[in-house]
Structure formats: C-alpha cells, structure tokens
Amino acid sequence: MLSTKIRSTIIALVASSSLAVATVAPAVSQATAKKSPSTEVTCDGFKPGTVISTTHTVRVNGKVVTEFTTSEKCGTDGKWHKA
C-alpha cells in the first residue's frame, strides 16, 4: 500500500515538473539580449567635430567697450576645446 502511494507521488511530481519545463521553455527561447547603454561621446548633446562660435559684448555704463568672438570645438573626448 505504501509503495503505491510513493509511486503515485513520484509520477505526479514528474508530470508536474514536465509541465513546468514545457511552459518555461518558449519564454526563454523568445528572450532578447538587453541592449547596453549608448557609449557615444558628446559635448552637451553635440557630436564630436561640431564648432560653436559665441560673440561676447562687454558694456560699461551702457556703452559697448569691446566685442569678441570665441570658437569652441567638441572633441572626441567629450570636452569643448578652443578652436
């Protein structure tokens, strides 16, 4: 009698584990690899090689004293450099 219960329990465990494996296998086969974050180098969103010119106006008591322009280039290191 005890051997019949054990045999029935073993058969039930094997059947349930087979069902579990059959349920999980399709999900695993359809899984996709997680994409790595972008490693593209930028300077505040600008791509390397971009040149930006800025005109500066110096005023004293409302009068223009001088104006000058600076140019900076986005380098491949992700930092701005004088152009």
Protein Blocks (a to p, Z undefined) as FASTA:
>chain_A
ZZmmmmmmmmmmmmmmmmmmmmmmmmmmmpccdddddfbdceehiaehiacdddddddee
hiafbdcdddddddfkopacdZZ
